Amino acid sequence: MDDQTKLELEAAAFRRLQQHLMQDRPDVQNIDLMNLAGFCRNCLSRWYQEAANERGIEMSKEDGREAFYGMPYDDWKTLNQTEAGPEKQAAFEKAFQENVGNAKG
């Protein structure tokens, strides 16, 4: 497989993951994703922002989130996010430190 085809397939897989998280399963909470998988939608938006910044494209954290979420993050939270109980929040703190730690964002 040539490099361009590989790049296109990787981009298609990313777009499908984004569609799955944003359209097919918006009910799955970011905190649950982080607790189970060690990443969430915010991580994906941060990775998108970091990739842009590495290529000399200025993109803020909020710009990256809007690009990934397809709307301002606060709007998405209002539409989709539910309160997490203390047990989930404690698990999140542990997962965040293990998987994100001192990363930008």
Backbone as CSV, one residue per row, in Angstrom:
resi,resn,N_x,N_y,N_z,CA_x,CA_y,CA_z,C_x,C_y,C_z
1,MET,0.855,-1.171,0.000,0.000,0.000,0.000,0.905,1.239,0.000
2,ASP,0.580,2.196,-0.842,1.384,3.420,-0.899,1.005,4.354,0.248
3,ASP,1.898,5.310,0.530,1.721,6.208,1.667,0.457,7.050,1.566
4,GLN,0.105,7.523,0.382,-1.088,8.355,0.220,-2.348,7.559,0.529
5,THR,-2.410,6.326,0.042,-3.572,5.476,0.328,-3.672,5.205,1.821
6,LYS,-2.550,4.921,2.462,-2.537,4.685,3.904,-3.055,5.920,4.647
7,LEU,-2.584,7.100,4.256,-3.028,8.349,4.870,-4.537,8.534,4.706
8,GLU,-5.047,8.249,3.521,-6.480,8.398,3.252,-7.310,7.413,4.068
9,LEU,-6.826,6.190,4.222,-7.538,5.194,5.020,-7.533,5.571,6.499
10,GLU,-6.400,6.067,6.992,-6.333,6.521,8.376,-7.289,7.692,8.616
11,ALA,-7.340,8.615,7.681,-8.254,9.763,7.805,-9.709,9.288,7.785
12,ALA,-10.016,8.318,6.936,-11.381,7.784,6.866,-11.751,7.088,8.181
13,ALA,-10.814,6.354,8.765,-11.075,5.682,10.039,-11.316,6.707,11.144
14,PHE,-10.533,7.793,11.152,-10.735,8.858,12.136,-12.123,9.480,11.968
15,ARG,-12.499,9.774,10.723,-13.815,10.380,10.486,-14.932,9.445,10.940
16,ARG,-14.754,8.144,10.748,-15.777,7.181,11.170,-15.858,7.100,12.689
17,LEU,-14.705,7.163,13.367,-14.694,7.194,14.824,-15.396,8.451,15.325
18,GLN,-15.099,9.579,14.697,-15.743,10.834,15.071,-17.258,10.728,14.872
19,GLN,-17.700,10.195,13.755,-19.136,10.025,13.500,-19.764,9.119,14.559
20,HIS,-19.078,8.044,14.881,-19.614,7.109,15.866,-19.811,7.796,17.221
21,LEU,-18.805,8.564,17.641,-18.883,9.218,18.947,-19.844,10.399,18.967
22,MET,-19.947,11.109,17.857,-20.745,12.330,17.839,-22.192,12.104,17.407
23,GLN,-22.417,11.180,16.480,-23.762,10.988,15.945,-24.405,9.686,16.403
24,ASP,-23.647,8.591,16.324,-24.215,7.289,16.651,-24.363,7.082,18.155
25,ARG,-23.386,7.573,18.946,-23.385,7.323,20.390,-23.083,8.567,21.221
26,PRO,-23.825,9.651,21.015,-23.591,10.836,21.859,-23.974,10.577,23.318
27,ASP,-24.718,9.492,23.566,-25.119,9.138,24.923,-23.954,8.618,25.759
28,VAL,-22.908,8.139,25.110,-21.744,7.658,25.846,-20.992,8.874,26.368
29,GLN,-20.857,8.947,27.665,-20.265,10.112,28.310,-18.740,10.100,28.189
30,ASN,-18.157,11.289,28.067,-16.701,11.413,28.017,-16.045,10.769,29.234
31,ILE,-16.640,10.941,30.395,-16.051,10.385,31.604,-15.991,8.860,31.525
32,ASP,-17.008,8.251,30.922,-17.003,6.791,30.764,-15.933,6.349,29.773
33,LEU,-15.793,7.113,28.676,-14.735,6.805,27.711,-13.362,6.883,28.377
34,MET,-13.129,7.949,29.124,-11.829,8.120,29.777,-11.593,7.012,30.793
35,ASN,-12.604,6.701,31.582,-12.443,5.683,32.615,-12.181,4.300,32.033
36,LEU,-12.782,4.002,30.897,-12.621,2.673,30.302,-11.474,2.583,29.299
37,ALA,-11.283,3.644,28.506,-10.328,3.564,27.398,-9.106,4.456,27.564
38,GLY,-9.155,5.381,28.500,-8.020,6.267,28.701,-7.977,7.442,27.745
39,PHE,-9.045,7.665,26.995,-9.169,8.839,26.135,-10.649,9.118,25.937
40,CYS,-10.945,10.350,25.497,-12.336,10.728,25.247,-12.388,11.702,24.075
41,ARG,-13.549,12.250,23.831,-13.714,13.213,22.742,-12.787,14.409,22.917
42,ASN,-12.612,14.870,24.164,-11.728,16.012,24.402,-10.287,15.674,24.038
43,CYS,-9.867,14.449,24.301,-8.518,14.030,23.898,-8.396,14.085,22.380
44,LEU,-9.389,13.562,21.684,-9.352,13.582,20.221,-9.307,15.006,19.693
45,SER,-10.064,15.906,20.310,-10.031,17.300,19.859,-8.677,17.935,20.170
46,ARG,-8.071,17.553,21.290,-6.745,18.075,21.633,-5.694,17.550,20.661
47,TRP,-5.774,16.278,20.299,-4.826,15.712,19.337,-4.964,16.392,17.980
48,TYR,-6.178,16.715,17.613,-6.438,17.445,16.365,-5.779,18.824,16.425
49,GLN,-5.998,19.519,17.546,-5.394,20.844,17.753,-3.874,20.753,17.720
50,GLU,-3.313,19.783,18.414,-1.860,19.626,18.453,-1.292,19.355,17.061
51,ALA,-1.980,18.533,16.267,-1.529,18.251,14.909,-1.538,19.522,14.069
52,ALA,-2.567,20.339,14.234,-2.620,21.612,13.508,-1.472,22.514,13.929
53,ASN,-1.280,22.646,15.237,-0.212,23.507,15.758,1.162,23.043,15.288
54,GLU,1.388,21.723,15.246,2.663,21.183,14.776,2.935,21.530,13.315
55,ARG,1.873,21.779,12.571,2.006,22.130,11.152,1.964,23.639,10.933
56,GLY,2.077,24.393,12.022,2.103,25.844,11.912,0.738,26.491,11.769
57,ILE,-0.320,25.733,11.986,-1.680,26.263,11.928,-2.089,26.621,13.351
58,GLU,-2.341,27.901,13.582,-2.748,28.323,14.919,-4.162,27.843,15.191
59,MET,-4.305,27.084,16.276,-5.612,26.583,16.666,-5.639,26.529,18.182
60,SER,-6.622,27.176,18.774,-6.767,27.160,20.224,-7.456,25.867,20.661
61,LYS,-7.453,25.655,21.956,-8.152,24.506,22.528,-9.631,24.542,22.131
62,GLU,-10.239,25.715,22.255,-11.660,25.840,21.906,-11.897,25.634,20.406
63,ASP,-10.983,26.133,19.571,-11.103,25.914,18.121,-11.031,24.427,17.799
64,GLY,-10.110,23.716,18.445,-9.970,22.281,18.237,-11.217,21.531,18.658
65,ARG,-11.772,21.934,19.791,-13.004,21.289,20.253,-14.151,21.547,19.289
66,GLU,-14.283,22.784,18.824,-15.367,23.089,17.895,-15.203,22.316,16.587
67,ALA,-13.961,22.178,16.131,-13.712,21.408,14.906,-14.117,19.950,15.096
68,PHE,-13.816,19.373,16.257,-14.155,17.970,16.492,-15.631,17.785,16.792
69,TYR,-16.176,18.613,17.689,-17.566,18.459,18.108,-18.565,18.958,17.063
70,GLY,-18.111,19.805,16.147,-19.018,20.347,15.143,-19.888,21.471,15.667
71,MET,-19.571,21.947,16.850,-20.299,23.038,17.504,-19.464,23.475,18.694
72,PRO,-19.770,24.625,19.282,-19.045,25.000,20.495,-19.211,23.915,21.565
73,TYR,-18.136,23.643,22.286,-18.127,22.573,23.287,-19.227,22.757,24.323
74,ASP,-19.433,23.985,24.782,-20.473,24.215,25.790,-21.857,23.834,25.269
75,ASP,-22.105,24.054,23.968,-23.388,23.656,23.382,-23.532,22.138,23.403
76,TRP,-22.448,21.432,23.045,-22.497,19.965,23.048,-22.740,19.445,24.459
77,LYS,-22.046,20.034,25.440,-22.232,19.598,26.826,-23.681,19.778,27.257
78,THR,-24.273,20.915,26.911,-25.663,21.171,27.285,-26.595,20.129,26.674
79,LEU,-26.338,19.750,25.448,-27.190,18.781,24.752,-26.975,17.342,25.208
80,ASN,-25.752,16.985,25.616,-25.418,15.574,25.776,-24.840,15.143,27.114
81,GLN,-24.257,16.038,27.866,-23.535,15.617,29.060,-24.450,15.526,30.263
82,THR,-24.269,14.474,31.051,-25.018,14.291,32.290,-24.054,14.384,33.470
83,GLU,-24.599,14.570,34.648,-23.780,14.649,35.859,-23.166,13.286,36.158
84,ALA,-21.921,13.307,36.575,-21.229,12.088,36.978,-21.168,12.046,38.493
85,GLY,-21.464,10.885,39.033,-21.418,10.715,40.477,-19.992,10.676,41.005
86,PRO,-19.845,10.706,42.314,-18.517,10.734,42.937,-17.630,9.552,42.549
87,GLU,-18.220,8.380,42.387,-17.434,7.192,42.019,-16.817,7.351,40.628
88,LYS,-17.611,7.826,39.671,-17.101,8.060,38.316,-16.054,9.166,38.314
89,GLN,-16.293,10.205,39.110,-15.337,11.311,39.166,-14.000,10.859,39.741
90,ALA,-14.027,10.009,40.756,-12.787,9.490,41.344,-12.052,8.611,40.337
91,ALA,-12.781,7.776,39.614,-12.165,6.929,38.590,-11.572,7.791,37.483
92,PHE,-12.260,8.890,37.148,-11.761,9.797,36.117,-10.437,10.428,36.541
93,GLU,-10.346,10.892,37.773,-9.100,11.516,38.250,-7.926,10.563,38.078
94,LYS,-8.139,9.307,38.410,-7.089,8.290,38.261,-6.762,8.071,36.787
95,ALA,-7.793,7.885,35.960,-7.583,7.640,34.527,-6.915,8.836,33.860
96,PHE,-7.324,10.034,34.239,-6.745,11.237,33.650,-5.252,11.319,33.958
97,GLN,-4.880,11.091,35.203,-3.466,11.153,35.582,-2.655,10.073,34.870
98,GLU,-3.211,8.889,34.724,-2.505,7.793,34.060,-2.357,8.008,32.562
99,ASN,-3.345,8.638,31.938,-3.372,8.713,30.474,-3.066,10.078,29.903
100,VAL,-3.322,11.125,30.657,-3.102,12.473,30.155,-1.999,13.166,30.962
101,GLY,-2.079,13.041,32.266,-1.065,13.642,33.127,-0.877,15.110,32.872
102,ASN,0.324,15.489,32.493,0.653,16.896,32.287,0.534,17.320,30.830
103,ALA,-0.197,16.583,30.028,-0.360,16.943,28.620,-1.040,18.295,28.497
104,LYS,-0.786,18.967,27.381,-1.432,20.253,27.112,-2.935,20.049,27.031
105,GLY,-3.686,21.031,27.466,-5.114,20.959,27.317,-5.791,21.099,28.604
